[in-house]
Amino acid sequence: MLRITGLEPDPRRPGAVRVLVEGRLFCTVHERATAAAALEVGAEWTAERSASAGRAADEEAAWRALLMALERRSHAAPELRRRLVRKGHPPEAADHAICRALEVGLLDDAQFARNYVESRAARGRGPARLRRDLAALGVARAHIDAALAAQWAEPEDALGLAGELARKRARQLAGLPLEVRRRRLLAYLARRGFTGAAVSGLVARLLRDA
């Protein structure tokens, strides 16, 4: 019967433990997982222990992948979970990594939504576009609503940004027939995330004044 012959701290990964079976590396798990998986030096390497260690190793791999992803940029929790699964991590391991990140404060969808709206609004994106983008990332509607309200307390508040974009775009369309300019301005603003009667009125006033 095979036995666990070593549980060694991984020198490259703080908090991780390498599991040795008959002197050979089987997997790397988080140090807290050794008790849950009943891993101890001298214990028989049963099929049950092997399966438990394998699940713990999957969880540790998903956690490390999550940390690497967050080093590159911030993520919403649902988006990051999808990313982990696409990269081949088992869904259960991805769930474990996401829950662990939420517990220690590495993920916060409400804050992510606020930062996303603030940074993208500065690049000229409007509320409709931001709502679509955040929904596609899996952010809850309540977080989206709160983030948009923090940026624009009233829907009309976004018209200032829409007007700046429209005036700049209108200069590029000068010389075209009036109806063509109107259609292109409305389409341009819609792509940016500005829609509705108020935006149509803004474009009409801009073209009239021009």
Contacts in CASP RR format, 6 or more apart in sequence:
PFRMAT RR
TARGET T0000
AUTHOR 0000-0000-0000
METHOD contacts of the structure
MODEL  1
MLRITGLEPDPRRPGAVRVLVEGRLFCTVHERATAAAALEVGAEWTAERS
ASAGRAADEEAAWRALLMALERRSHAAPELRRRLVRKGHPPEAADHAICR
ALEVGLLDDAQFARNYVESRAARGRGPARLRRDLAALGVARAHIDAALAA
QWAEPEDALGLAGELARKRARQLAGLPLEVRRRRLLAYLARRGFTGAAVS
GLVARLLRDA
1 44 0 8 1.000
1 45 0 8 1.000
2 21 0 8 1.000
2 22 0 8 1.000
2 44 0 8 1.000
2 45 0 8 1.000
3 21 0 8 1.000
3 22 0 8 1.000
3 42 0 8 1.000
3 43 0 8 1.000
3 44 0 8 1.000
3 45 0 8 1.000
4 19 0 8 1.000
4 20 0 8 1.000
4 21 0 8 1.000
4 39 0 8 1.000
4 40 0 8 1.000
4 41 0 8 1.000
4 42 0 8 1.000
4 43 0 8 1.000
4 45 0 8 1.000
4 49 0 8 1.000
5 20 0 8 1.000
5 21 0 8 1.000
5 22 0 8 1.000
5 23 0 8 1.000
5 41 0 8 1.000
5 42 0 8 1.000
6 18 0 8 1.000
6 19 0 8 1.000
6 20 0 8 1.000
6 23 0 8 1.000
6 41 0 8 1.000
7 17 0 8 1.000
7 18 0 8 1.000
7 19 0 8 1.000
7 20 0 8 1.000
7 34 0 8 1.000
7 39 0 8 1.000
7 40 0 8 1.000
7 41 0 8 1.000
8 17 0 8 1.000
8 18 0 8 1.000
8 20 0 8 1.000
9 15 0 8 1.000
9 16 0 8 1.000
9 17 0 8 1.000
9 18 0 8 1.000
9 31 0 8 1.000
10 16 0 8 1.000
10 17 0 8 1.000
10 18 0 8 1.000
10 28 0 8 1.000
13 28 0 8 1.000
13 64 0 8 1.000
15 30 0 8 1.000
15 31 0 8 1.000
16 28 0 8 1.000
16 29 0 8 1.000
16 30 0 8 1.000
16 31 0 8 1.000
16 60 0 8 1.000
17 28 0 8 1.000
17 29 0 8 1.000
17 30 0 8 1.000
17 31 0 8 1.000
17 33 0 8 1.000
17 34 0 8 1.000
18 25 0 8 1.000
18 27 0 8 1.000
18 28 0 8 1.000
19 25 0 8 1.000
19 26 0 8 1.000
19 27 0 8 1.000
19 28 0 8 1.000
19 29 0 8 1.000
19 34 0 8 1.000
19 39 0 8 1.000
19 53 0 8 1.000
19 57 0 8 1.000
20 26 0 8 1.000
21 45 0 8 1.000
22 45 0 8 1.000
26 50 0 8 1.000
26 53 0 8 1.000
27 53 0 8 1.000
27 54 0 8 1.000
27 56 0 8 1.000
27 57 0 8 1.000
28 57 0 8 1.000
28 60 0 8 1.000
29 37 0 8 1.000
29 39 0 8 1.000
29 53 0 8 1.000
29 54 0 8 1.000
29 56 0 8 1.000
29 57 0 8 1.000
29 59 0 8 1.000
29 60 0 8 1.000
30 56 0 8 1.000
30 59 0 8 1.000
30 60 0 8 1.000
30 63 0 8 1.000
33 39 0 8 1.000
33 56 0 8 1.000
33 59 0 8 1.000
33 60 0 8 1.000
34 40 0 8 1.000
36 52 0 8 1.000
36 56 0 8 1.000
37 49 0 8 1.000
37 52 0 8 1.000
37 53 0 8 1.000
37 55 0 8 1.000
37 56 0 8 1.000
38 49 0 8 1.000
38 52 0 8 1.000
39 49 0 8 1.000
39 52 0 8 1.000
39 53 0 8 1.000
43 49 0 8 1.000
55 92 0 8 1.000
55 93 0 8 1.000
58 89 0 8 1.000
58 90 0 8 1.000
58 92 0 8 1.000
58 93 0 8 1.000
59 92 0 8 1.000
59 93 0 8 1.000
59 96 0 8 1.000
59 97 0 8 1.000
61 89 0 8 1.000
61 93 0 8 1.000
62 84 0 8 1.000
62 89 0 8 1.000
62 90 0 8 1.000
62 93 0 8 1.000
62 94 0 8 1.000
62 96 0 8 1.000
62 97 0 8 1.000
63 96 0 8 1.000
63 97 0 8 1.000
63 100 0 8 1.000
65 84 0 8 1.000
65 87 0 8 1.000
65 89 0 8 1.000
65 97 0 8 1.000
66 80 0 8 1.000
66 84 0 8 1.000
66 97 0 8 1.000
66 98 0 8 1.000
66 101 0 8 1.000
66 106 0 8 1.000
67 106 0 8 1.000
69 75 0 8 1.000
69 80 0 8 1.000
69 83 0 8 1.000
69 84 0 8 1.000
70 80 0 8 1.000
70 101 0 8 1.000
70 106 0 8 1.000
70 107 0 8 1.000
74 112 0 8 1.000
74 115 0 8 1.000
75 83 0 8 1.000
75 107 0 8 1.000
75 112 0 8 1.000
76 107 0 8 1.000
76 109 0 8 1.000
76 112 0 8 1.000
76 113 0 8 1.000
76 134 0 8 1.000
76 137 0 8 1.000
76 138 0 8 1.000
76 139 0 8 1.000
77 98 0 8 1.000
77 101 0 8 1.000
77 102 0 8 1.000
77 107 0 8 1.000
77 109 0 8 1.000
78 109 0 8 1.000
78 137 0 8 1.000
78 138 0 8 1.000
78 139 0 8 1.000
79 137 0 8 1.000
79 138 0 8 1.000
80 98 0 8 1.000
80 101 0 8 1.000
80 107 0 8 1.000
81 94 0 8 1.000
81 95 0 8 1.000
81 98 0 8 1.000
84 93 0 8 1.000
84 94 0 8 1.000
84 97 0 8 1.000
84 98 0 8 1.000
85 91 0 8 1.000
85 94 0 8 1.000
89 97 0 8 1.000
98 107 0 8 1.000
101 107 0 8 1.000
102 108 0 8 1.000
109 139 0 8 1.000
109 140 0 8 1.000
109 143 0 8 1.000
110 143 0 8 1.000
110 146 0 8 1.000
110 147 0 8 1.000
112 139 0 8 1.000
112 143 0 8 1.000
113 134 0 8 1.000
113 139 0 8 1.000
113 143 0 8 1.000
113 144 0 8 1.000
113 146 0 8 1.000
113 147 0 8 1.000
114 146 0 8 1.000
114 147 0 8 1.000
114 150 0 8 1.000
116 130 0 8 1.000
116 133 0 8 1.000
116 134 0 8 1.000
116 147 0 8 1.000
117 130 0 8 1.000
117 134 0 8 1.000
117 147 0 8 1.000
117 148 0 8 1.000
117 150 0 8 1.000
117 151 0 8 1.000
118 151 0 8 1.000
120 126 0 8 1.000
120 129 0 8 1.000
120 130 0 8 1.000
120 133 0 8 1.000
121 130 0 8 1.000
121 151 0 8 1.000
121 161 0 8 1.000
124 161 0 8 1.000
124 165 0 8 1.000
124 192 0 8 1.000
125 133 0 8 1.000
125 192 0 8 1.000
125 193 0 8 1.000
126 158 0 8 1.000
126 161 0 8 1.000
126 162 0 8 1.000
126 192 0 8 1.000
126 193 0 8 1.000
126 194 0 8 1.000
127 148 0 8 1.000
127 151 0 8 1.000
127 152 0 8 1.000
127 155 0 8 1.000
127 158 0 8 1.000
127 193 0 8 1.000
127 194 0 8 1.000
128 190 0 8 1.000
128 193 0 8 1.000
128 194 0 8 1.000
128 195 0 8 1.000
129 191 0 8 1.000
129 192 0 8 1.000
129 193 0 8 1.000
129 194 0 8 1.000
130 144 0 8 1.000
130 147 0 8 1.000
130 148 0 8 1.000
130 193 0 8 1.000
131 144 0 8 1.000
131 148 0 8 1.000
132 193 0 8 1.000
134 143 0 8 1.000
134 144 0 8 1.000
134 147 0 8 1.000
135 141 0 8 1.000
135 144 0 8 1.000
152 158 0 8 1.000
155 198 0 8 1.000
156 198 0 8 1.000
158 194 0 8 1.000
159 194 0 8 1.000
159 198 0 8 1.000
159 199 0 8 1.000
159 202 0 8 1.000
161 194 0 8 1.000
162 189 0 8 1.000
162 192 0 8 1.000
162 194 0 8 1.000
162 199 0 8 1.000
162 202 0 8 1.000
163 202 0 8 1.000
163 206 0 8 1.000
165 188 0 8 1.000
165 189 0 8 1.000
165 192 0 8 1.000
165 194 0 8 1.000
166 185 0 8 1.000
166 188 0 8 1.000
166 189 0 8 1.000
166 202 0 8 1.000
166 203 0 8 1.000
166 206 0 8 1.000
167 206 0 8 1.000
169 184 0 8 1.000
169 185 0 8 1.000
169 188 0 8 1.000
170 181 0 8 1.000
170 185 0 8 1.000
170 206 0 8 1.000
170 207 0 8 1.000
170 210 0 8 1.000
173 180 0 8 1.000
173 181 0 8 1.000
173 184 0 8 1.000
173 185 0 8 1.000
174 210 0 8 1.000
175 181 0 8 1.000
176 184 0 8 1.000
178 207 0 8 1.000
181 207 0 8 1.000
182 203 0 8 1.000
182 204 0 8 1.000
182 207 0 8 1.000
185 203 0 8 1.000
185 206 0 8 1.000
185 207 0 8 1.000
186 199 0 8 1.000
186 200 0 8 1.000
186 203 0 8 1.000
189 195 0 8 1.000
189 199 0 8 1.000
189 203 0 8 1.000
END
